[in-house]
Amino acid sequence: MTNAQNRQSVSVSRYANALFQLAKEAKVIDTVSNDLTSLEVSINSDVEILKFIQNPSIKKSLKVQFFNTVSQKLELSKLTENFIGLIITKNRVHYILEMIRAFNDLLSELKGIKSANITSAYKLSNEEVSKIKMKLKDKFNSDFKINLLTDSSLIGGLKIQVGSQMIDSSIKNQLNLLKAKMKEVA
């Protein structure tokens, strides 16, 4: 991770944590979570909105106007409105989606839900995902929020990441391990 990416990551987590702590103190975590989910859906629904938010040449005043309109339409809470105003003022609004994800991670942690990224060579069925979820629950003694990814280069098998732990049972990994062993022998 580069120094700039590290600073961005720290900044994102600080803002998300600040919002989370304020929501927790005010006992409005679920309200803020719903606000952020609605906001995320709105932003992701139109590429032009995302471009507008991430464009540094657009004046803060226009972004404030835009988010005030969005806030009224989505009926966002005062805390969420103030948070958006703050990140616009501090030139951090282009990280809003990352902040929403970080907030949701904190909320999941509070509820005792872990996040797992599952990468497979093909799209998994609901039954397969349920079985994996049950195995993860048994292994980690926790409920899971699953993020599914596909990567055809895996050939088969799965890669499962829970926090900093990686379980890689993909055929690609097995072939790479076999290749490394063959090089040792040669």
Sequence and secondary structure as in RCSB ss.txt:
>XXXX:A:sequence
MTNAQNRQSVSVSRYANALFQLAKEAKVIDTVSNDLTSLEVSINSDVEILKFIQNPSIKKSLKVQFFNTVSQKLE
LSKLTENFIGLIITKNRVHYILEMIRAFNDLLSELKGIKSANITSAYKLSNEEVSKIKMKLKDKFNSDFKINLLT
DSSLIGGLKIQVGSQMIDSSIKNQLNLLKAKMKEVA
>XXXX:A:secstr
  HHHHHHHHHHHHHHHHHHHHHHHTT HHHHHHHHHHHHHHHHT HHHHHHHH TTS HHHHHHHHHHHHHHHT
  HHHHHHHHHHHHTT GGGHHHHHHHHHHHHHHHTTEEEEEEEESS   HHHHHHHHHHHHHHHSSEEEEEEEE
 GGG SSEEEEETTEEEE  HHHHHHHHHHHHHHH 
